[in-house]
Amino acid sequence: MLRSVGQKRLTGSGEDPRVAELRMAVSRLRRELAGLPTEFPDRPIAEDELAALDAMAVSGVPEIPRMRRSLLLIAGAIGSVSAVAAALREVRNAVDLFGERAGDTAHPVRQRRMSLRAVAAATADVRESTPSLA
């Protein structure tokens, strides 16, 4: 059966499959973070943003800019913890299922530069808001 552009396919439960994918990815990353044997300073930030992503998914009307901000904060908080890299990639892919922001037609190289700046800014915000361990 053909669908119109923009028409959402619903799962058997009536849930948007993008929302289901996001919830599954968030759940997996939460489980993997909980299973890490060591703590890292920005873990609470990652957990808070995962909770925010899940809440947006449950509401059924996720805000794409807010989802992307949460994703950047999670990536910055987790940093280079390779044990959760695959789960983080799943969350990113699930957020990407929701598409680009309306009117965002920047050149791909420019978008990448903008994304790298956003990651740097989010990481700086996280570092400034985290008390020093020294």
C-alpha positions in Angstrom: 0.0 0.0 0.0 1.4 3.4 -0.9 1.3 6.2 1.6 1.3 10.0 1.1 4.5 11.9 1.9 4.4 12.8 5.6 1.8 10.2 6.5 2.9 8.3 9.5 2.7 4.5 9.6 1.4 3.4 13.0 2.4 0.2 14.8 -0.2 -2.3 15.9 -0.6 -0.4 19.1 -1.3 2.8 17.3 2.1 4.3 18.3 4.2 6.1 15.7 7.1 3.8 14.9 9.6 6.6 15.3 8.4 7.2 18.8 8.7 3.4 19.5 12.2 3.4 18.1 13.2 6.4 20.2 11.8 4.9 23.4 13.6 1.6 22.8 16.9 3.3 22.1 16.6 5.5 25.2 15.8 2.4 27.3 18.8 0.5 26.0 21.2 3.4 26.7 19.8 3.8 30.2 20.3 0.1 30.8 23.9 0.3 29.5 24.7 3.3 31.6 23.3 1.6 34.7 25.5 -1.4 34.0 28.7 0.6 33.8 31.0 -0.4 36.7 32.5 3.0 37.0 31.0 6.4 37.6 31.8 9.5 35.6 31.2 13.1 36.6 28.5 14.0 34.0 26.4 10.8 34.4 23.5 12.7 36.1 23.3 15.0 33.1 23.1 12.1 30.7 20.4 10.4 32.8 18.4 13.7 33.1 18.5 14.2 29.3 17.6 10.6 28.6 14.6 11.1 30.9 13.7 14.2 29.0 13.9 12.4 25.6 11.7 9.6 27.0 9.1 12.1 28.3 9.0 13.8 24.9 8.4 10.4 23.2 5.7 9.5 25.7 3.9 12.8 25.1 3.7 11.9 21.4 4.7 15.3 20.2 8.5 15.5 20.5 10.1 18.9 19.7 12.9 18.2 17.2 15.2 21.1 18.3 14.8 20.0 22.0 15.5 16.4 21.1 18.6 17.4 19.3 19.8 19.5 22.2 19.2 16.6 24.5 21.2 14.4 22.2 24.1 16.8 22.2 24.1 17.1 26.0 24.0 13.3 26.3 26.9 12.9 23.9 28.9 15.6 25.7 28.1 14.0 29.1 29.1 10.5 28.1 32.2 11.7 26.2 34.4 8.8 25.1 32.9 6.0 27.1 33.2 3.4 24.3 31.1 0.8 26.2 27.9 2.7 25.4 28.9 4.0 21.9 26.5 1.6 20.1 23.6 2.5 22.3 24.3 6.2 21.9 24.4 5.8 18.1 20.9 4.1 18.3 19.6 7.1 20.2 21.0 9.4 17.5 19.5 7.3 14.7 16.2 7.4 16.5 16.3 11.2 16.8 17.2 11.5 13.2 14.1 9.5 12.2 12.1 12.7 13.1 13.8 14.6 10.3 15.3 18.0 10.0 14.0 21.2 11.5 11.5 23.1 9.3 13.3 25.5 7.0 16.8 24.0 7.7 18.3 23.9 4.2 21.9 24.6 5.0 24.6 23.0 3.0 25.7 19.6 4.5 29.3 20.8 5.2 27.9 23.9 6.9 25.4 21.8 8.9 28.3 19.6 10.1 30.3 22.6 11.2 27.2 24.0 13.0 26.7 20.6 14.6 30.3 20.5 15.8 30.0 24.0 17.2 26.8 22.9 19.0 28.5 19.9 20.5 31.4 22.1 21.7 28.9 24.6 23.2 26.9 21.9 24.9 30.0 20.3 26.3 31.2 23.7 27.6 27.7 24.2 29.3 27.9 20.8 30.9 31.4 21.4 32.2 30.5 24.9 33.6 27.4 23.4 35.4 29.3 20.5 36.9 31.1 21.2 40.2 34.8 20.6 40.2 36.1 17.4 41.7 39.4 18.9 42.7 
